Amino acid sequence: MDQVLVKALRARSIDVLTALDAGMIEREDREHLDYATKQGRVVCTFNVGDFYRLHSEYVAQGKRHAGIILMRQQHLSVGEQMRRMLKLIANKSAEEMENWIEFLSAWDR
């Protein structure tokens, strides 16, 4: 996660926990999703393919997660990422994100 984006979100009182903050660097994707689920946190990742597959596996297995936001790396400026993230947060509750996957690119309207 881009540290500029993390700082910008935190400056707007968004509770952000990075993989580095959580001591999760070098862990498997499944471990990240399981950790976030236990913490009640939505995962936001540039790892689109792997986390989309992981979401599909969870759904097929009847497992739950707190939600996943997928972002394409270097597709949007940090400012645009932040605007879209804030729009998503304002329009989708934690309950609506549960076991759901969102593409940040869809939040341009």
DOTOR-30521 format. One record per residue (C-alpha): residue in three letters; x negated, y, z negated. Coordinates in nm, 2 decimals, decimal comma, padded with zeros to 4 digits. Last residue first. Layout:
BEGIN
(r 'ALA' (X Y Z))
...
end
This chain:
BEGIN
(r 'ARG' (01,89 00,80 01,07))
(r 'ASP' (01,53 00,67 01,05))
(r 'TRP' (01,61 00,39 00,80))
(r 'ALA' (01,58 00,10 01,04))
(r 'SER' (01,20 00,13 01,05))
(r 'LEU' (01,19 00,04 00,68))
(r 'PHE' (01,30 -00,31 00,76))
(r 'GLU' (01,51 -00,45 00,48))
(r 'ILE' (01,53 -00,80 00,34))
(r 'TRP' (01,79 -00,91 00,09))
(r 'ASN' (01,79 -01,16 -00,20))
(r 'GLU' (01,88 -00,88 -00,44))
(r 'MET' (01,87 -00,55 -00,25))
(r 'GLU' (02,24 -00,48 -00,31))
(r 'GLU' (02,19 -00,53 -00,68))
(r 'ALA' (01,90 -00,29 -00,69))
(r 'SER' (02,12 -00,03 -00,52))
(r 'LYS' (02,09 00,08 -00,16))
(r 'ASN' (02,16 00,44 -00,04))
(r 'ALA' (01,93 00,65 -00,25))
(r 'ILE' (01,65 00,40 -00,25))
(r 'LEU' (01,67 00,36 00,13))
(r 'LYS' (01,66 00,74 00,18))
(r 'LEU' (01,36 00,77 -00,05))
(r 'MET' (01,18 00,49 00,14))
(r 'ARG' (01,26 00,66 00,47))
(r 'ARG' (01,13 01,00 00,36))
(r 'MET' (00,82 00,83 00,21))
(r 'GLN' (00,74 00,63 00,52))
(r 'GLU' (00,78 00,95 00,73))
(r 'GLY' (00,54 01,14 00,51))
(r 'VAL' (00,29 00,85 00,52))
(r 'SER' (00,31 00,86 00,90))
(r 'LEU' (00,48 00,57 01,07))
(r 'HIS' (00,36 00,27 01,27))
(r 'GLN' (00,02 00,25 01,10))
(r 'GLN' (00,13 -00,08 00,93))
(r 'ARG' (00,48 -00,20 01,01))
(r 'MET' (00,69 -00,19 00,70))
(r 'LEU' (00,90 -00,47 00,54))
(r 'ILE' (01,11 -00,41 00,23))
(r 'ILE' (01,18 -00,72 00,03))
(r 'GLY' (01,44 -00,79 -00,24))
(r 'ALA' (01,47 -00,91 -00,60))
(r 'HIS' (01,43 -01,27 -00,51))
(r 'ARG' (01,66 -01,58 -00,54))
(r 'LYS' (01,60 -01,94 -00,44))
(r 'GLY' (01,88 -02,13 -00,26))
(r 'GLN' (01,62 -02,33 -00,06))
(r 'ALA' (01,73 -02,19 00,28))
(r 'VAL' (01,74 -01,84 00,13))
(r 'TYR' (01,39 -01,88 -00,02))
(r 'GLU' (01,25 -02,02 00,30))
(r 'SER' (01,40 -01,73 00,51))
(r 'HIS' (01,25 -01,48 00,26))
(r 'LEU' (00,91 -01,65 00,29))
(r 'ARG' (00,93 -01,64 00,67))
(r 'TYR' (01,01 -01,26 00,66))
(r 'PHE' (00,72 -01,22 00,41))
(r 'ASP' (00,47 -01,39 00,63))
(r 'GLY' (00,57 -01,20 00,95))
(r 'VAL' (00,60 -00,85 00,80))
(r 'ASN' (00,29 -00,83 00,59))
(r 'PHE' (00,31 -00,45 00,56))
(r 'THR' (00,48 -00,50 00,23))
(r 'CYS' (00,73 -00,36 -00,02))
(r 'VAL' (00,84 -00,61 -00,28))
(r 'VAL' (01,15 -00,52 -00,48))
(r 'ARG' (01,10 -00,55 -00,85))
(r 'GLY' (01,30 -00,74 -01,12))
(r 'GLN' (00,98 -00,83 -01,30))
(r 'LYS' (01,04 -01,21 -01,25))
(r 'THR' (01,12 -01,14 -00,89))
(r 'ALA' (00,81 -00,93 -00,84))
(r 'TYR' (00,59 -01,22 -00,98))
(r 'ASP' (00,77 -01,47 -00,76))
(r 'LEU' (00,73 -01,26 -00,45))
(r 'HIS' (00,36 -01,19 -00,52))
(r 'GLU' (00,30 -01,56 -00,60))
(r 'ARG' (00,47 -01,66 -00,27))
(r 'ASP' (00,23 -01,42 -00,08))
(r 'GLU' (-00,07 -01,60 -00,23))
(r 'ARG' (-00,30 -01,41 -00,47))
(r 'GLU' (-00,61 -01,21 -00,36))
(r 'ILE' (-00,50 -00,90 -00,54))
(r 'MET' (-00,23 -00,97 -00,80))
(r 'GLY' (-00,38 -00,78 -01,10))
(r 'ALA' (-00,05 -00,59 -01,14))
(r 'ASP' (-00,20 -00,25 -01,08))
(r 'LEU' (-00,38 -00,39 -00,77))
(r 'ALA' (-00,06 -00,55 -00,64))
(r 'THR' (00,10 -00,21 -00,67))
(r 'LEU' (00,36 -00,11 -00,92))
(r 'VAL' (00,59 00,18 -00,82))
(r 'ASP' (00,86 00,33 -01,04))
(r 'ILE' (00,99 00,62 -00,84))
(r 'SER' (00,98 00,94 -01,04))
(r 'ARG' (00,93 01,17 -00,73))
(r 'ALA' (00,56 01,21 -00,81))
(r 'ARG' (00,55 00,83 -00,83))
(r 'LEU' (00,67 00,82 -00,47))
(r 'ALA' (00,40 01,06 -00,35))
(r 'LYS' (00,13 00,89 -00,55))
(r 'VAL' (00,22 00,55 -00,39))
(r 'LEU' (00,24 00,70 -00,05))
(r 'VAL' (-00,11 00,86 -00,08))
(r 'GLN' (-00,24 00,53 -00,22))
(r 'ASP' (-00,13 00,34 00,09))
(r 'MET' (00,00 00,00 00,00))
end
